C-alpha cells in the first residue's frame, strides 16, 4: 500500500513538472511600432499546421478555401437509383449553381467509398452559372440497400455532402 502511494505521488509530481507551460515573449522593434510575438501562439500555429498536414481532409478544406469564398446551390443533395442489378455501373449528375459573388472553384470531390468514381467541373463557375458533379457507382461488390456519400470541396464555408442510395439486386 505504501509503495502504491509513493509511486502515485511520484507520478503526480512528474506530471505536474512536465505539464507546466512556459510563456516567453519576444519583442521586435521597428521604426514605426513595437511587435510583441507570443511564442506559445507561434508554437500553436505550427502545431495546427502539422495537424493539418497529417489530416488530409483538413488539407483539402484549406486548399478549397484559399480562394475568395462564395456560395453554391445543388439541384438536389440526394438521388435514389432505386433497383440496380448487381455488377451494373450507374451514374447521376448533380447540378451545381454558383449563387455567390465570386467564381466557384471545385477543388476536389471525395467519395467515402472506392466504389464511387467522381467527375466534376474543373473550370471556375462564374456567379449565376452552372457546373456539375457526377458520381458513378459500381454495384459489383454489393447486395441490398446501399447508401453512399461524397464531399464536395470548394471555396465555400464548409464541404458540401451529396448522397445517393441504390438497392442492389441479383
HUQUIMO-V564182 format. One line per field, one symbol per residue. ss: DSSP state (H for helix, E for strand, - for the rest). phi: phi as a letter, one per 30 degrees, with the letter a starting at -180 (. if undefined). psi: psi as a letter, one per 30 degrees, with the letter a starting at -180 (. if undefined). A space follows every 50 residues. Layout:
ss->???
phi->???
psi->???
This chain:
ss->-HHHHHHHHHHHHHHHHH------EEEEE----EEEEEHHHHHHHHHHHH HHHH-HHHHHHHHH-------EEE---EEEEEEEE---EEEEEEEEEE-- ---E-EEEEEE----EEEEE----E----EEEEEEEEEHHH--EEEEEEE EEEE-----EEEEEEEEEE-
phi->.dddddddddddddddddcdcccbcccbcbdcaccccddddddddddddd ddddcdddddddddddcedbbbbcdacbbcdidbdejdcbbbccdccdcc ccedbdcaccddbddcccbadcdecdeiccbbbcccccddcbbidbbbbb cccbdbebecccbbbacdbd
psi->eeeeeeeeeeeeeeeeeffkkjkkkkkkkleflkkkkjfeeeeeeeeeee eeefjeeeeeeeeegflkkallkkelfkkjfbkkkkfkkllkkkkkkjga flkkjjfljjlfkffkklklkflkjlkfllalkkkkkjgfglkakkkllk kjjlilelkkkklllkjkl.
